[in-house]
Amino acid sequence: MKDCCNTGNSKAQIKNPLKKWFNYIIYTVIAVVVLGALVLKLTGN
Protein backbone atom coordinates (compact mmCIF):
# COMPACT_ATOMS: atom_id res chain seq x y z
CA MET A 1 0.00 0.00 0.00
CA LYS A 2 1.00 3.60 -0.42
CA ASP A 3 2.52 5.51 2.48
CA CYS A 4 -0.44 7.88 2.64
CA CYS A 5 -2.81 4.98 3.10
CA ASN A 6 -0.75 3.40 5.85
CA THR A 7 -0.17 6.60 7.82
CA GLY A 8 -3.40 8.39 6.92
CA ASN A 9 -1.31 11.45 6.04
CA SER A 10 -1.73 12.90 2.55
CA LYS A 11 1.36 15.11 2.95
CA ALA A 12 3.60 12.02 2.97
CA GLN A 13 2.38 11.17 -0.52
CA ILE A 14 3.25 14.63 -1.83
CA LYS A 15 6.61 14.96 -0.06
CA ASN A 16 8.13 11.60 -1.07
CA PRO A 17 8.20 12.13 -4.87
CA LEU A 18 9.80 15.56 -4.43
CA LYS A 19 12.46 14.07 -2.17
CA LYS A 20 13.02 11.22 -4.61
CA TRP A 21 13.55 13.57 -7.57
CA PHE A 22 15.78 15.85 -5.48
CA ASN A 23 17.98 12.85 -4.64
CA TYR A 24 18.10 11.81 -8.30
CA ILE A 25 19.24 15.32 -9.30
CA ILE A 26 21.95 15.40 -6.62
CA TYR A 27 23.27 11.95 -7.58
CA THR A 28 23.24 12.89 -11.28
CA VAL A 29 25.26 16.06 -10.63
CA ILE A 30 27.80 14.12 -8.56
CA ALA A 31 28.07 11.43 -11.26
CA VAL A 32 28.60 14.04 -13.99
CA VAL A 33 31.37 15.74 -12.01
CA VAL A 34 33.14 12.46 -11.23
CA LEU A 35 32.84 11.15 -14.80
CA GLY A 36 33.94 14.50 -16.21
CA ALA A 37 37.04 14.48 -14.00
CA LEU A 38 37.79 10.90 -15.03
CA VAL A 39 37.47 11.72 -18.74
CA LEU A 40 39.74 14.75 -18.39
CA LYS A 41 42.29 12.65 -16.51
CA LEU A 42 42.25 9.89 -19.13
CA THR A 43 42.53 12.29 -22.07
CA GLY A 44 45.42 14.13 -20.42
CA ASN A 45 43.94 17.64 -20.56
N, C-alpha and C positions, 0 to 999 in steps of 0.2 A: 504493500500500500504506500501511497505517497506520504511524505512527512506531515503535510497539513492535516491529513485524515487521522494520523496517529496521535498528533499532539492537539488537534483541534484549533491550531493557530494558522490563519491564512497568511500571515506575514512570513512564516518560514518558507512557504511555497514561493513567494516573490523574491526573498533574499537569496536563496540558494542558487538559482540560475545566474544572478548577477555575480555572486562570489565565484562560481565556476568559470564564467567567462573572464573575470578579472585574473584568476589564476592562470588560465590559458594564455592570456596576453603577456603576463609576466614571464612565464616559462618560454614563450616564443621569443621575446626580446632577449632573454638570457642565451637561448640557443643560437640566435642570430649573431650575437656578439662573440660567443665562443667559436662558432664555426667560421666567422669572418677572421678572427685572429689566427685560427688554424690555417686557413687558406693563405693568408698573408705570410705566415711563417713558412709554409711549404713552397710558395712561389718565390720567396727570397726578397720580397719588397720591404 
